Amino acid sequence: MKRLLPLLLAAALLLGPAALAEPQAAGGTVLSILNTERFAGMDQTYNEGYMPLVQDGMVHVILPLASREPLTGEEITVRVMAADDAPFVLPTYDRTVRESMHPAVGEDGEDKEISCCLAAFGLPLTADAAAGRWPLTIIASGRAQTGEAFSESFTVYVTVPEQAADGTEESPGDGSLDGPGSEPDDGYAGGGGEYAADSSGGGSSGGSGDAPAQSTPPPVPRLMLSSVQTSPYPVSAGADFTVEAALQNVSPAQAVTNVLVTIVPAGEALVPQPGQPLSLHFDRIPAGQSVSFSVLLHADGSAEAGTQKLSVHLVYEGKENAQYTAEEEILILLTQPVRLEWDAPEIPAAVHAGDTLSLAFQAMNLGRAPLYNVRVTLEGQGLRPETSLFLGNLESGTAAQGEMYVFVGMLDPDDPDRKYGETAGSMILTAEDADGQITALSEVFETEIEAPLTDLTATTSEPEPEEEDTSFQWILISVIAGAVIAVLLAVRITKCRMNRITLPT
């Protein structure tokens, strides 16, 4: 049934040929390729079939991008991607391309200055580079002055001839690289900036109309994808997206007719939107001209993050109705949306200076892609965490817990009137995805810092002991002493009387 689907959809939509015209962004995109101007280092314009030069083990590419809106900082950030088996040595970092004036030759042959982001660079070929056509995906991102952030992709193709890695053969395209980026020292150079992008032409085609090998083989008409743009980019799983492409007849003198384009997603990660045909038909593409088309696709929400492929199968006819076929490939970068949640503790409404708070946190990864460098930080005047809380990496469907210790200090130790009082702060959870993009969750809190409990005890005055009334003690002592004296006196008197009685008369 899957094999019959392209045939059933082949007649669903007929599109007339349309050559790429003045550079303008379609479908709400910000950037577009300048396809009617020829810049230094290019032997042809993109409309005429520009193909990068492959020479001395290097691929030299020039990609002029125009913006329909003013750019923040007048610059864009560019990243290059390719399939794992592609014969290119790719950079491991992003670079910046600034928007500036560049000399160019217009469609009318007149010299002029054009403001654009001119990306030009060289990619080394691997030692075992295989001949064939290889797609490169260039991701251009930035922010318009309106505040709108954008990230767009341009897929271009490089033809690697036999023995190109040894520098013994050149690919089609003999334009000298005397313009920006002609001698990159690190695989990059930027016209007016520091970075570049890649595009290409070339392609393998063949079919029942191919003639046997001859010393001078007859010309074979060739079709190839000259540019591909995906919006938005990268594509988030569960979202809809648009792929816009330009199909070019690179033959200098031979038109092709009855062109059938069939788009075949690999696997079930990418599917057409309802009512969207995956087969397109063009009656005729003149020599050196292009037609453009677009398809609306949907990324399955359960698809794994990574590079997904769209195969483009081309069937067309040349002279005397000879039939030819060609295969192209479009790379789609698919990402899983980040679903990060956490349980944050409650900060008490009042805390005492000198205390240490123990705060327990839990982070949960509810998405389908792993998260990296999960970390919790706390900020607030008068509150000093011993350190941030690092929870490590979180695989899909896992959680991590940890405790943070926060010392409660003073609001302003140098101001007696501002040592204690109300304060506010925030707890922040951050995590990175596979591309280094940071997701952050935050929670705001308020509390009051009070004086230490020891100060409160010291400032509480103790009552002075009351003086004891000693008058009663003295009275008691006087009474006892008087009684003793009275007894002694009575005894003495009694003895004296008795002595008088016993004396002789």
VEXDREN-2710 file (C-alpha; in Angstrom, 1 decimal):
% VEXDREN-2710
k/r/px/py/pz
1/MET/0.0/0.0/0.0
2/LYS/2.9/2.4/0.8
3/ARG/4.3/1.8/-2.6
4/LEU/1.0/2.7/-4.3
5/LEU/0.6/5.9/-2.3
6/PRO/2.9/8.1/-4.4
7/LEU/1.2/6.9/-7.5
8/LEU/-2.3/7.5/-6.2
9/LEU/-1.2/11.0/-5.2
10/ALA/0.7/11.8/-8.3
11/ALA/-2.3/13.4/-10.1
12/ALA/-3.6/15.1/-7.0
13/LEU/-1.8/18.4/-7.7
14/LEU/-0.4/20.0/-10.8
15/LEU/2.0/22.9/-10.3
16/GLY/3.3/25.0/-13.1
17/PRO/7.0/25.8/-13.3
18/ALA/8.0/29.0/-11.5
19/ALA/11.6/30.3/-11.7
20/LEU/13.1/31.7/-8.5
21/ALA/12.8/35.4/-8.8
22/GLU/13.8/38.4/-6.7
23/PRO/15.0/37.3/-3.3
24/GLN/12.1/37.5/-0.8
25/ALA/11.2/35.3/2.2
26/ALA/8.2/33.1/1.8
27/GLY/5.9/31.6/4.3
28/GLY/6.7/34.1/7.0
29/THR/10.4/33.4/7.0
30/VAL/13.0/36.1/7.7
31/LEU/15.9/35.0/5.5
32/SER/16.1/34.0/1.8
33/ILE/18.9/33.2/-0.7
34/LEU/19.9/35.9/-3.1
35/ASN/19.5/33.8/-6.2
36/THR/19.9/36.4/-9.0
37/GLU/23.3/37.9/-8.0
38/ARG/26.8/36.6/-8.4
39/PHE/29.3/37.3/-5.7
40/ALA/33.0/37.0/-5.7
41/GLY/34.0/33.3/-5.8
42/MET/30.9/32.3/-7.7
43/ASP/31.0/31.4/-11.4
44/GLN/27.2/31.4/-11.6
45/THR/24.2/32.7/-9.7
46/TYR/22.0/30.3/-7.8
47/ASN/19.3/30.7/-10.6
48/GLU/22.0/29.8/-13.2
49/GLY/23.0/26.6/-11.3
50/TYR/25.8/27.7/-9.0
51/MET/27.7/24.7/-7.6
52/PRO/30.4/24.8/-5.0
53/LEU/34.0/24.1/-5.9
54/VAL/35.5/20.8/-4.6
55/GLN/39.3/21.1/-4.9
56/ASP/42.4/20.0/-3.0
57/GLY/40.3/18.0/-0.5
58/MET/38.2/21.1/0.4
59/VAL/34.6/22.1/-0.4
60/HIS/34.3/25.9/-0.9
61/VAL/30.8/27.2/-0.5
62/ILE/29.2/30.7/-0.7
63/LEU/25.7/31.4/0.5
64/PRO/24.3/34.9/0.3
65/LEU/21.3/35.5/2.6
66/ALA/19.1/38.5/2.6
67/SER/16.8/39.6/5.4
68/ARG/13.4/41.1/4.9
69/GLU/13.5/42.6/8.4
70/PRO/16.2/44.6/10.2
71/LEU/18.3/42.3/12.4
72/THR/19.2/42.9/16.0
73/GLY/22.9/43.5/16.0
74/GLU/22.9/43.2/12.2
75/GLU/24.1/39.6/12.4
76/ILE/23.0/36.0/12.4
77/THR/24.4/32.8/13.9
78/VAL/25.1/29.9/11.6
79/ARG/25.6/26.2/12.3
80/VAL/26.4/23.5/9.7
81/MET/25.0/19.9/10.0
82/ALA/25.2/16.8/7.8
83/ALA/24.5/13.1/8.0
84/ASP/26.8/11.0/10.0
85/ASP/28.1/9.3/6.9
86/ALA/28.7/12.5/5.0
87/PRO/32.3/13.0/3.9
88/PHE/32.8/16.4/5.5
89/VAL/34.7/17.5/8.6
90/LEU/32.2/19.7/10.3
91/PRO/32.9/22.4/12.8
92/THR/31.9/21.8/16.4
93/TYR/30.9/25.4/17.2
94/ASP/28.6/28.1/15.9
95/ARG/29.9/31.3/14.2
96/THR/28.5/34.7/13.5
97/VAL/27.9/36.3/10.1
98/ARG/27.4/40.1/10.1
99/GLU/25.2/42.0/7.6
100/SER/27.3/44.3/5.5
101/MET/27.8/45.6/1.9
102/HIS/29.3/43.3/-0.6
103/PRO/30.2/43.7/-4.3
104/ALA/28.2/41.6/-6.7
105/VAL/27.2/41.3/-10.4
106/GLY/23.4/41.8/-11.0
107/GLU/21.1/39.9/-13.3
108/ASP/21.7/42.6/-15.9
109/GLY/25.4/42.2/-15.7
110/GLU/26.0/45.5/-13.9
111/ASP/28.3/45.7/-10.9
112/LYS/26.6/46.8/-7.6
113/GLU/26.8/46.8/-3.9
114/ILE/24.3/44.6/-2.0
115/SER/23.7/44.5/1.8
116/CYS/23.4/40.9/2.9
117/CYS/24.8/38.2/5.2
118/LEU/27.4/36.6/3.0
119/ALA/28.5/33.3/4.4
120/ALA/31.5/31.6/2.8
121/PHE/33.6/28.8/4.1
122/GLY/35.6/25.7/3.3
123/LEU/34.9/22.3/4.7
124/PRO/37.7/19.7/4.6
125/LEU/36.8/16.3/3.1
126/THR/37.4/13.2/5.0
127/ALA/40.3/11.0/3.8
128/ASP/37.9/8.3/2.6
129/ALA/35.4/10.7/1.0
130/ALA/33.0/8.8/-1.3
131/ALA/31.9/10.2/-4.6
132/GLY/28.2/11.3/-4.8
133/ARG/25.8/14.1/-3.8
134/TRP/25.6/15.0/-0.2
135/PRO/23.2/17.4/1.5
136/LEU/24.4/20.0/4.0
137/THR/21.9/21.7/6.3
138/ILE/22.8/25.2/7.4
139/ILE/20.8/26.6/10.4
140/ALA/20.7/30.4/10.5
141/SER/19.2/31.9/13.6
142/GLY/18.9/35.4/15.1
143/ARG/16.4/38.0/16.2
144/ALA/14.6/40.7/14.3
145/GLN/14.5/44.2/15.7
146/THR/10.8/43.6/16.2
147/GLY/11.8/41.2/19.0
148/GLU/10.9/38.1/17.0
149/ALA/13.4/35.2/17.3
150/PHE/13.9/33.0/14.2
151/SER/15.7/29.9/13.3
152/GLU/15.7/28.8/9.7
153/SER/17.4/26.0/7.7
154/PHE/18.8/25.9/4.2
155/THR/19.6/22.5/2.8
156/VAL/22.1/22.6/-0.1
157/TYR/23.9/19.9/-1.9
158/VAL/27.6/19.2/-2.7
159/THR/28.7/16.9/-5.5
160/VAL/31.9/15.1/-4.5
161/PRO/33.6/13.6/-7.7
162/GLU/35.9/10.6/-7.7
163/GLN/39.2/11.1/-6.0
164/ALA/38.2/14.5/-4.8
165/ALA/39.6/13.8/-1.4
166/ASP/43.1/13.5/-2.9
167/GLY/42.8/16.8/-4.7
168/THR/43.2/15.1/-8.1
169/GLU/39.9/16.1/-9.5
170/GLU/37.6/19.1/-9.3
171/SER/33.9/19.2/-9.2
172/PRO/31.8/21.2/-11.7
173/GLY/32.1/24.9/-11.1
174/ASP/35.4/26.6/-11.9
175/GLY/34.8/30.0/-10.3
176/SER/37.9/31.3/-8.5
177/LEU/37.7/31.7/-4.8
178/ASP/39.1/35.2/-4.8
179/GLY/36.3/36.6/-2.7
180/PRO/35.4/36.4/1.0
181/GLY/36.3/33.1/2.4
182/SER/38.7/32.0/-0.3
183/GLU/41.4/31.0/2.1
184/PRO/39.8/30.0/5.4
185/ASP/42.3/29.1/8.1
186/ASP/39.9/27.1/10.2
187/GLY/37.3/25.9/7.7
188/TYR/35.4/29.1/8.0
189/ALA/35.4/32.6/6.7
190/GLY/32.6/35.1/6.6
191/GLY/31.9/37.8/4.1
192/GLY/31.6/40.7/6.5
193/GLY/31.5/38.2/9.4
194/GLU/33.2/35.2/10.7
195/TYR/31.1/32.4/9.6
196/ALA/29.6/30.8/6.5
197/ALA/27.2/28.4/5.1
198/ASP/27.2/25.8/2.4
199/SER/25.2/25.1/-0.8
200/SER/25.8/23.1/-3.9
201/GLY/24.7/21.7/-7.0
202/GLY/25.3/18.5/-8.8
203/GLY/23.5/15.2/-8.7
204/SER/23.4/11.7/-10.0
205/SER/20.8/10.7/-12.4
206/GLY/20.3/8.0/-14.8
207/GLY/17.7/5.8/-16.3
208/SER/16.6/3.9/-19.3
209/GLY/17.7/6.6/-21.6
210/ASP/21.4/6.5/-20.7
211/ALA/23.6/5.6/-23.6
212/PRO/26.5/3.2/-23.3
213/ALA/29.8/4.6/-22.3
214/GLN/31.5/6.6/-25.1
215/SER/34.5/8.8/-25.5
216/THR/32.1/11.7/-25.9
217/PRO/28.8/10.7/-24.2
218/PRO/25.6/12.5/-25.2
219/PRO/24.5/15.2/-22.7
220/VAL/22.1/14.0/-20.0
221/PRO/19.7/16.4/-18.5
222/ARG/20.1/16.6/-14.8
223/LEU/17.7/17.8/-12.0
224/MET/18.7/18.6/-8.5
225/LEU/17.5/20.4/-5.4
226/SER/19.3/23.7/-5.4
227/SER/18.0/24.9/-2.0
228/VAL/15.8/23.7/0.8
229/GLN/14.3/25.7/3.6
230/THR/12.4/24.3/6.6
231/SER/10.3/26.5/8.8
232/PRO/10.3/26.5/11.7
233/TYR/13.7/25.0/12.3
234/PRO/14.5/22.8/14.2
235/VAL/11.2/21.0/14.1
236/SER/9.6/20.1/17.4
237/ALA/8.0/16.7/17.8
238/GLY/4.2/17.0/17.6
239/ALA/4.3/20.2/15.6
240/ASP/3.5/21.0/11.9
241/PHE/6.2/22.4/9.6
242/THR/6.8/23.5/6.0
243/VAL/9.5/22.4/3.6
244/GLU/10.2/24.7/0.7
245/ALA/12.5/23.6/-2.0
246/ALA/13.8/24.7/-5.4
247/LEU/14.2/22.1/-8.1
248/GLN/16.7/23.2/-10.8
249/ASN/17.4/21.9/-14.3
250/VAL/21.2/22.4/-14.4
251/SER/21.5/21.4/-18.1
252/PRO/22.7/24.4/-20.1
253/ALA/20.7/23.6/-23.3
254/GLN/18.2/20.8/-22.7
255/ALA/14.8/21.2/-21.2
256/VAL/13.0/18.4/-19.3
257/THR/9.4/17.6/-19.4
258/ASN/6.8/15.5/-17.5
259/VAL/8.6/15.9/-14.2
260/LEU/7.2/13.9/-11.3
261/VAL/8.5/14.7/-7.8
262/THR/7.6/12.2/-5.1
263/ILE/8.5/12.8/-1.4
264/VAL/8.9/9.7/0.7
265/PRO/9.4/10.1/4.5
266/ALA/11.7/7.6/6.1
267/GLY/9.8/5.7/8.8
268/GLU/6.8/7.1/10.6
269/ALA/8.3/10.1/12.3
270/LEU/7.2/12.5/9.5
271/VAL/3.8/12.3/7.9
272/PRO/1.9/14.7/5.5
273/GLN/-0.7/17.0/6.9
274/PRO/-4.3/16.1/6.0
275/GLY/-5.0/16.8/2.3
276/GLN/-1.3/17.4/1.5
277/PRO/-0.1/15.4/-1.5
278/LEU/3.4/13.9/-1.5
279/SER/3.6/13.8/-5.3
280/LEU/3.9/16.9/-7.5
281/HIS/4.0/17.3/-11.3
282/PHE/5.6/19.9/-13.5
283/ASP/5.0/19.9/-17.2
284/ARG/8.3/21.5/-18.2
285/ILE/11.4/23.0/-16.7
286/PRO/13.5/24.9/-19.3
287/ALA/17.3/24.6/-19.4
288/GLY/19.0/26.4/-16.5
289/GLN/15.7/27.3/-14.8
290/SER/14.1/26.3/-11.5
291/VAL/10.7/25.5/-10.1
292/SER/9.7/25.8/-6.5
293/PHE/7.4/23.7/-4.4
294/SER/6.4/23.3/-0.8
295/VAL/4.9/20.5/1.3
296/LEU/3.2/20.7/4.7
297/LEU/4.3/17.9/7.1
298/HIS/3.7/16.9/10.7
299/ALA/6.2/15.5/13.1
300/ASP/4.9/12.6/15.3
301/GLY/4.9/13.5/19.0
302/SER/6.5/10.2/19.9
303/ALA/9.4/10.4/17.4
304/GLU/12.9/10.3/18.8
305/ALA/15.0/13.5/18.6
306/GLY/17.6/13.5/15.9
307/THR/18.0/13.8/12.2
308/GLN/15.1/12.5/10.1
309/LYS/15.3/12.0/6.3
310/LEU/13.0/12.9/3.5
311/SER/13.7/11.1/0.2
312/VAL/12.9/12.9/-3.0
313/HIS/12.4/10.7/-6.0
314/LEU/12.6/12.4/-9.4
315/VAL/11.3/11.0/-12.7
316/TYR/11.5/13.2/-15.8
317/GLU/11.9/13.0/-19.6
318/GLY/14.5/14.5/-21.9
319/LYS/14.9/14.5/-25.7
320/GLU/12.9/11.9/-27.6
321/ASN/11.0/11.1/-24.5
322/ALA/14.0/9.4/-22.9
323/GLN/13.2/8.8/-19.2
324/TYR/15.6/9.6/-16.4
325/THR/15.5/9.2/-12.6
326/ALA/17.3/10.9/-9.7
327/GLU/17.3/10.7/-6.0
328/GLU/17.6/13.6/-3.6
329/GLU/17.6/13.7/0.2
330/ILE/16.4/16.3/2.7
331/LEU/17.6/16.3/6.3
332/ILE/15.1/17.4/9.0
333/LEU/16.4/18.1/12.6
334/LEU/13.7/16.9/15.0
335/THR/13.7/17.9/18.6
336/GLN/11.6/16.7/21.5
337/PRO/9.9/19.5/23.5
338/VAL/11.3/19.9/27.0
339/ARG/8.9/19.0/29.8
340/LEU/10.7/19.9/33.0
341/GLU/8.8/20.1/36.3
342/TRP/9.9/20.4/39.9
343/ASP/8.8/20.4/43.6
344/ALA/10.2/23.5/45.3
345/PRO/10.1/23.9/49.1
346/GLU/8.2/26.7/50.9
347/ILE/10.3/29.4/52.6
348/PRO/9.1/30.1/56.1
349/ALA/7.3/33.5/56.6
350/ALA/9.9/34.5/59.2
351/VAL/13.5/33.3/59.8
352/HIS/16.1/34.3/62.3
353/ALA/19.5/35.7/61.4
354/GLY/22.2/33.1/62.1
355/ASP/19.9/30.2/61.3
356/THR/20.6/27.6/58.5
357/LEU/17.7/26.5/56.4
358/SER/17.6/23.0/54.8
359/LEU/15.6/23.1/51.6
360/ALA/14.6/19.9/49.7
361/PHE/14.1/20.0/45.9
362/GLN/13.0/17.4/43.3
363/ALA/13.3/17.8/39.5
364/MET/11.3/15.6/37.1
365/ASN/11.9/15.1/33.4
366/LEU/8.5/14.3/31.9
367/GLY/9.6/14.7/28.3
368/ARG/11.0/12.0/25.8
369/ALA/14.5/13.4/25.5
370/PRO/17.2/13.5/28.2
371/LEU/18.1/16.7/30.0
372/TYR/21.6/17.6/31.1
373/ASN/23.3/19.7/33.9
374/VAL/20.1/20.1/36.0
375/ARG/20.9/22.7/38.7
376/VAL/19.1/24.7/41.3
377/THR/20.1/28.2/42.5
378/LEU/18.7/30.5/45.1
379/GLU/18.9/34.3/45.2
380/GLY/17.8/36.8/47.8
381/GLN/19.1/39.6/49.9
382/GLY/20.4/38.4/53.3
383/LEU/20.2/34.7/52.2
384/ARG/23.5/32.9/51.4
385/PRO/23.4/29.4/50.0
386/GLU/26.4/27.3/50.8
387/THR/26.5/26.3/47.1
388/SER/24.1/25.7/44.2
389/LEU/22.4/22.3/44.1
390/PHE/23.6/20.1/41.2
391/LEU/21.2/17.3/40.3
392/GLY/23.1/15.9/37.2
393/ASN/21.5/14.5/34.1
394/LEU/17.9/13.3/33.9
395/GLU/16.8/10.6/31.4
396/SER/13.3/10.6/30.1
397/GLY/10.8/9.7/32.8
398/THR/13.2/10.1/35.8
399/ALA/13.5/12.4/38.8
400/ALA/16.3/13.6/41.1
401/GLN/16.2/14.9/44.6
402/GLY/18.6/17.0/46.7
403/GLU/19.0/19.4/49.6
404/MET/20.3/22.9/49.6
405/TYR/21.6/24.6/52.8
406/VAL/21.0/28.4/53.1
407/PHE/22.6/30.6/55.8
408/VAL/20.4/33.4/57.0
409/GLY/22.4/36.6/57.4
410/MET/21.5/40.3/57.7
411/LEU/20.0/42.6/55.1
412/ASP/22.7/45.3/55.6
413/PRO/25.2/44.7/58.4
414/ASP/26.5/48.2/58.1
415/ASP/23.1/49.9/58.6
416/PRO/21.7/49.4/62.1
417/ASP/18.2/50.3/60.8
418/ARG/18.4/47.7/58.0
419/LYS/19.9/44.7/59.6
420/TYR/16.6/42.9/59.8
421/GLY/13.3/43.1/58.0
422/GLU/11.4/41.9/54.9
423/THR/13.3/40.4/51.9
424/ALA/12.4/38.6/48.7
425/GLY/14.2/36.2/46.4
426/SER/13.7/33.5/43.8
427/MET/14.6/29.8/43.4
428/ILE/15.7/28.9/39.8
429/LEU/15.8/25.4/38.2
430/THR/17.8/25.2/34.9
431/ALA/18.5/22.3/32.5
432/GLU/20.0/21.9/29.1
433/ASP/18.9/19.8/26.1
434/ALA/21.2/18.0/23.7
435/ASP/21.9/21.2/21.7
436/GLY/22.8/23.2/24.8
437/GLN/19.5/25.2/24.9
438/ILE/18.6/26.2/28.5
439/THR/15.2/25.7/30.0
440/ALA/14.5/27.6/33.3
441/LEU/11.8/27.4/35.9
442/SER/11.6/29.9/38.8
443/GLU/9.6/30.5/41.9
444/VAL/9.5/33.8/43.8
445/PHE/9.3/33.9/47.7
446/GLU/9.1/36.5/50.4
447/THR/10.2/36.2/54.1
448/GLU/11.2/38.4/57.0
449/ILE/14.6/38.2/58.7
450/GLU/14.3/38.7/62.4
451/ALA/17.0/39.2/65.1
452/PRO/18.8/36.2/66.4
453/LEU/17.2/34.5/69.4
454/THR/20.4/35.0/71.5
455/ASP/20.1/38.8/71.1
456/LEU/16.5/38.6/72.3
457/THR/17.5/36.8/75.5
458/ALA/20.4/39.2/76.2
459/THR/18.2/42.3/75.8
460/THR/15.5/41.0/78.3
461/SER/16.2/42.8/81.8
462/GLU/16.1/40.6/84.9
463/PRO/14.3/42.1/88.0
464/GLU/16.5/43.2/90.8
465/PRO/16.3/41.1/94.0
466/GLU/14.3/42.8/96.8
467/GLU/16.1/43.8/100.0
468/GLU/15.1/41.6/102.9
469/ASP/13.5/43.3/105.9
470/THR/16.0/42.6/108.9
471/SER/14.1/44.6/111.5
472/PHE/12.1/41.5/112.6
473/GLN/15.3/39.6/113.0
474/TRP/16.8/42.2/115.4
475/ILE/13.6/42.3/117.4
476/LEU/13.6/38.5/117.8
477/ILE/17.3/38.6/118.8
478/SER/16.6/41.3/121.4
479/VAL/13.7/39.4/122.9
480/ILE/15.8/36.2/123.2
481/ALA/18.7/38.1/124.7
482/GLY/16.4/39.9/127.2
483/ALA/14.9/36.6/128.2
484/VAL/18.3/35.0/128.8
485/ILE/19.4/38.0/130.8
486/ALA/16.2/37.9/132.9
487/VAL/16.7/34.2/133.6
488/LEU/20.3/34.7/134.7
489/LEU/19.3/37.6/136.9
490/ALA/16.5/35.6/138.6
491/VAL/18.9/32.7/139.2
492/ARG/21.4/35.1/140.8
493/ILE/18.8/36.7/143.0
494/THR/17.5/33.3/144.1
495/LYS/21.0/32.2/145.1
496/CYS/21.7/35.4/147.0
497/ARG/18.5/34.9/149.1
498/MET/19.3/31.4/149.9
499/ASN/22.7/32.4/151.1
500/ARG/21.2/34.9/153.5
501/ILE/19.0/32.4/155.1
502/THR/21.8/30.0/155.9
503/LEU/24.1/32.6/157.5
504/PRO/24.3/32.4/161.3
505/THR/22.5/35.0/163.3
END
